[in-house]
Amino acid sequence: MATKPDVAEYLVNQLQSAGNVYSKRMFGEYGIYLDDKMLAMVCDNQLFVKPTKAGRAFLEEVEEGAPYPGAKLHFLITEDHWDDTDLLCELIRVTAPEVLPVKKKAKKL
């Protein structure tokens, strides 16, 4: 089931105070980016944040899930936490330093 565009838009709006946050549509789902780092995914209308040591320490209690079959486990941030902008933004802020930037694809000539 593909994510509804308004779900991704809502989450991006909730994360605006974390910095330059935006989404990109990918295979019917969405990647959530801070600057040039993909830090989270919205898949099947669920929010998955890349797992990091800092994120785990910040959250203390972590629920994990796979955003798609065969994927590594991510932190599953349940919908009851989506209104907590302070929690979401701080999680994104502490996650970012441990995630590598997305590699830019070379343009074909």
C-alpha positions as CSV (number, residue, x, y, z in Angstrom):
1,M,0.0,0.0,0.0
2,A,1.5,3.3,-1.0
3,T,1.8,6.2,1.4
4,K,-0.8,9.0,1.1
5,P,0.9,12.2,0.0
6,D,-0.8,14.2,2.9
7,V,0.9,11.9,5.5
8,A,4.4,12.6,4.1
9,E,3.5,16.3,3.8
10,Y,2.3,16.4,7.4
11,L,5.5,14.8,8.7
12,V,7.7,17.2,6.7
13,N,5.7,20.1,8.2
14,Q,6.2,18.7,11.7
15,L,10.0,18.6,11.1
16,Q,10.5,22.1,9.7
17,S,12.2,23.5,12.8
18,A,14.9,20.8,12.5
19,G,16.3,22.5,9.5
20,N,16.1,22.1,5.7
21,V,13.7,19.1,5.8
22,Y,12.0,17.8,2.6
23,S,10.6,14.6,1.1
24,K,11.2,12.8,-2.2
25,R,8.8,10.3,-3.6
26,M,10.3,6.9,-4.1
27,F,8.4,3.9,-5.5
28,G,5.1,5.1,-4.0
29,E,6.7,5.8,-0.7
30,Y,8.7,8.8,0.6
31,G,12.3,9.5,1.8
32,I,12.6,12.3,4.4
33,Y,15.8,14.3,4.1
34,L,17.6,16.9,6.2
35,D,19.9,18.8,3.8
36,D,21.6,16.0,1.8
37,K,21.0,13.1,4.2
38,M,18.1,10.7,4.0
39,L,17.2,10.2,7.7
40,A,13.8,8.6,7.5
41,M,11.2,6.9,5.3
42,V,7.4,7.0,5.3
43,C,6.2,3.6,4.1
44,D,2.7,2.4,4.3
45,N,1.8,5.6,6.2
46,Q,4.3,4.7,8.9
47,L,7.4,6.7,9.9
48,F,10.7,4.9,10.0
49,V,13.9,6.7,11.2
50,K,17.3,5.3,10.5
51,P,18.7,3.7,13.6
52,T,21.7,5.4,15.2
53,K,23.4,5.2,18.6
54,A,22.4,8.8,19.4
55,G,18.8,8.1,18.3
56,R,18.6,5.0,20.5
57,A,19.9,6.9,23.5
58,F,17.5,9.8,22.9
59,L,14.5,7.6,22.5
60,E,15.4,5.3,25.4
61,E,12.6,2.9,24.5
62,V,12.7,1.9,20.9
63,E,10.1,0.1,18.7
64,E,11.6,-1.2,15.6
65,G,10.3,-2.3,12.2
66,A,11.3,-2.8,8.6
67,P,10.0,-0.1,6.2
68,Y,9.7,-2.7,3.4
69,P,10.4,-6.5,3.1
70,G,14.1,-7.2,3.3
71,A,15.0,-3.9,4.8
72,K,17.1,-3.4,7.9
73,L,15.2,-2.5,11.0
74,H,14.6,1.1,11.6
75,F,13.1,3.0,14.5
76,L,9.3,2.9,14.1
77,I,7.8,6.2,15.3
78,T,4.1,5.5,15.9
79,E,1.4,7.9,14.9
80,D,0.7,8.8,18.5
81,H,4.1,10.6,18.5
82,W,3.7,12.6,15.3
83,D,2.2,15.6,17.0
84,D,5.2,15.9,19.3
85,T,7.3,18.2,17.1
86,D,10.0,18.6,19.8
87,L,10.6,14.9,19.9
88,L,10.5,14.4,16.1
89,C,12.9,17.4,15.5
90,E,15.4,16.4,18.2
91,L,15.4,12.8,16.9
92,I,16.2,14.1,13.4
93,R,18.9,16.4,14.8
94,V,20.7,13.7,16.8
95,T,20.4,11.2,14.0
96,A,21.9,13.4,11.3
97,P,25.6,13.4,12.4
98,E,25.7,9.6,12.2
99,V,24.2,9.3,8.7
100,L,26.3,9.7,5.5
101,P,25.1,12.1,2.8
102,V,23.3,10.6,-0.2
103,K,25.8,10.2,-3.0
104,K,24.9,12.3,-6.1
105,K,24.6,10.3,-9.3
106,A,26.9,11.4,-12.1
107,K,25.0,12.9,-15.1
108,K,25.2,10.9,-18.3
109,L,26.6,12.7,-21.2
